Every structure is written in structure tokens, then in C-alpha cells.
Amino acid sequence: MIVVGFDSTTTEAQKLFFTRDGHVDFFSSAPLENIKANNEKVTSVVNITTGDMEFSILIMAFEFKKALMQEHFNENYMESSKFPKSTFKGRILNLADIKWDTDGEYSADVTGDITIHGVTKNISTKGTVIVKEGKFKAKSDFVLKPEDFDIEIPGVVRNNIAKFIKISVENQYEPLNK
């Protein structure tokens, strides 16, 4: 089980929303074979008062169509026994533009630190927040380079894996009741 923490000094005016079954997938387009994996074990918390957000993703929960791909991903590239999770800790920058109490679709500017394979990098991306009936869905697509996170791709298969990996995130959040 993954636990995502927030500062325990939150006040009653702050509103926390969470998910334990968020979705992240990645896609690598390469000449010999496209690589796609899905992960439904994403835990996330968003504070809609401050814009603070955190994600935690179990690396071994990524599922591939081919078992051998999944094995290579965990053992050879991600070293998931050594680096079992990926995290993101950031903030929604344009918080005032999102009407959390009004159904609608809003653009979100997000920045923060992502940690993958033991390496932390600052990233900024755009996302969409869809508010409906007191809950919301958050979606974002962005691109990462494996080499930026010290993920080594052996020369033999280097041409089979794209230099840039497309990451897609989609999480449905519900109020966190204390």
C-alpha cells in the first residue's frame, strides 16, 4: 500500500481530495515495436485550497501486453526492486482560475518535482481539471526522456525504445473525509 502524506497542519478551510486508483500510462513509439504500459495503482492527494498535490506510483504495477516486456522493464530498466515507486510533489499555479464549486472544464498549470529511478527533476506541464457534482477529474499529457532519470537503455535495444516517452495521467478525485 502506498501512503501519500500532506502537512498535518491543514486547517478546516483547506479541502483535500484523493484517489487510490488513478491511472498513468506511457507510450514509446519506435520503428520495430511500440511499447505501451498501464498502471491503475496511482495514489494522489490534491489540496484545492493551496493547490498542493502529490502522486505516488508503484513501478511494478505497470502492466504490458507482453510478459517479457514487463519483466525487462522492471528488472533491467526501472530496477523496481531498488526503486519501487515514482513520486510527484507539486502545485497548481493558476489555482484562482479553477472554480472547484462550479461544474466545468478548466486549464491547469502544474509544476513540481518528479522522482523516477531515484532521480528528481523539476517539470512543468499543462493539464485539464473537469469539475462535476462536487468531484473532479484531472488529466495531463507530458513527455520525459529516460536518460534524464539515469535509465540506461542497452545499445542492442536502443533503437527499439523512443528517446522521448509520452506519459498520460488521468485521475478521478473524491473528497477526503476526516
C-alpha positions in Angstrom: 0.0 0.0 0.0 1.2 3.5 -0.9 0.7 6.3 1.5 0.8 9.9 0.3 1.3 12.4 3.0 0.4 16.0 3.5 1.4 18.5 6.1 -0.7 17.7 9.2 -1.2 21.4 9.9 -4.0 21.7 7.4 -7.0 23.8 8.6 -10.7 23.2 8.2 -10.8 25.7 5.3 -8.5 23.5 3.3 -10.1 20.9 1.2 -8.4 17.6 0.4 -9.3 15.3 -2.5 -7.8 11.9 -3.2 -7.7 8.8 -5.3 -6.2 5.4 -4.7 -7.0 4.1 -8.2 -5.7 6.7 -10.5 -4.4 5.9 -14.0 -1.0 6.5 -15.6 0.2 5.1 -18.9 3.2 5.6 -21.0 3.8 5.1 -24.7 7.1 4.7 -26.6 6.9 4.8 -30.4 9.8 3.1 -32.1 10.5 1.6 -35.6 10.4 -2.0 -34.5 7.7 -2.0 -31.9 5.5 0.4 -30.0 5.7 0.0 -26.2 2.7 0.8 -24.0 2.0 0.1 -20.3 -0.8 1.0 -18.0 -0.9 1.5 -14.2 -4.1 1.6 -12.2 -2.4 1.8 -8.8 -1.8 5.5 -8.6 -2.4 7.3 -5.3 -2.8 11.0 -5.3 -3.9 13.9 -3.0 -4.8 17.4 -4.0 -5.4 20.3 -1.7 -7.8 22.6 -3.6 -7.2 25.5 -1.1 -3.4 25.7 -1.6 -3.0 23.8 -5.0 -0.5 21.4 -3.4 -0.6 17.9 -5.0 1.2 14.6 -4.6 1.3 11.4 -6.5 2.8 8.0 -5.8 3.0 5.3 -8.4 4.1 1.7 -7.8 6.5 0.8 -10.7 5.8 -2.9 -10.6 2.1 -2.1 -11.2 2.7 -1.1 -14.8 1.1 -3.8 -17.0 2.3 -4.7 -20.5 0.8 -6.8 -23.2 3.9 -9.0 -23.2 5.1 -10.6 -20.0 8.7 -10.4 -21.2 8.5 -6.7 -21.8 7.1 -6.2 -18.3 10.0 -8.4 -16.8 12.7 -6.4 -18.7 11.0 -3.1 -17.7 11.1 -4.0 -14.0 14.4 -5.8 -13.9 16.7 -4.2 -16.5 15.4 -0.6 -16.9 13.5 0.6 -13.9 15.2 -1.7 -11.3 11.9 -1.7 -9.5 13.2 -3.7 -6.6 15.7 -0.9 -5.9 13.4 2.0 -6.9 9.8 0.7 -6.1 7.9 3.9 -6.8 7.8 7.1 -8.6 6.6 10.3 -7.0 5.5 13.8 -7.9 5.2 16.6 -5.5 4.0 19.9 -6.9 1.4 22.7 -7.1 -1.3 24.0 -9.4 0.0 27.5 -10.2 -3.3 29.1 -11.6 -5.5 27.9 -8.7 -7.7 31.0 -8.9 -8.7 30.1 -12.5 -10.3 26.8 -11.4 -13.9 27.1 -10.0 -13.9 24.0 -7.7 -17.6 24.6 -6.8 -18.8 25.1 -10.4 -19.2 22.3 -13.0 -16.9 22.9 -16.0 -13.6 22.2 -17.6 -10.6 24.3 -16.6 -7.0 24.6 -17.7 -4.3 23.9 -15.0 -0.7 24.9 -15.0 1.3 22.5 -12.8 4.9 22.5 -11.7 6.8 20.3 -9.3 9.4 17.7 -8.7 9.1 14.2 -10.2 11.2 11.4 -8.9 11.8 8.4 -11.2 14.6 5.7 -10.8 15.9 7.7 -7.8 16.4 10.9 -9.8 14.4 14.0 -9.1 13.7 16.6 -11.8 11.6 19.7 -11.9 8.9 19.7 -14.5 6.1 22.0 -15.6 3.1 20.9 -17.6 -0.4 21.8 -18.6 -3.4 19.8 -17.5 -7.2 19.8 -17.5 -9.5 19.8 -14.5 -13.1 18.7 -15.1 -15.3 19.6 -12.1 -18.6 17.7 -11.9 -21.0 17.3 -8.9 -18.5 18.0 -6.1 -15.8 15.8 -7.6 -13.2 16.3 -10.2 -11.1 14.6 -12.8 -7.6 15.8 -13.6 -5.8 14.9 -16.9 -2.4 15.7 -18.3 0.0 14.5 -21.0 3.7 15.2 -21.0 7.0 13.9 -22.3 10.0 12.6 -20.4 13.4 11.3 -21.5 14.6 8.0 -19.9 18.2 9.3 -19.9 17.2 12.3 -17.7 16.4 9.8 -15.0 19.6 7.6 -15.4 17.6 4.8 -17.1 20.1 3.0 -19.2 19.0 1.5 -22.5 21.5 -1.1 -23.8 22.8 -0.5 -27.3 21.3 -3.7 -28.6 17.7 -2.4 -28.0 18.3 1.3 -28.1 16.6 1.7 -31.4 13.5 -0.2 -30.1 12.8 2.4 -27.4 12.0 6.0 -28.2 14.2 8.8 -26.9 11.0 10.5 -25.6 8.3 8.7 -23.7 4.7 10.1 -23.6 3.2 10.0 -20.2 -0.6 10.3 -19.7 -2.3 10.8 -16.3 -6.0 10.7 -15.6 -7.3 10.6 -12.0 -10.8 10.8 -10.7 -10.7 12.6 -7.2 -13.2 12.4 -4.4 -13.4 14.5 -1.2 -11.2 13.1 1.6 -13.4 12.8 4.7 -11.6 13.1 8.0 
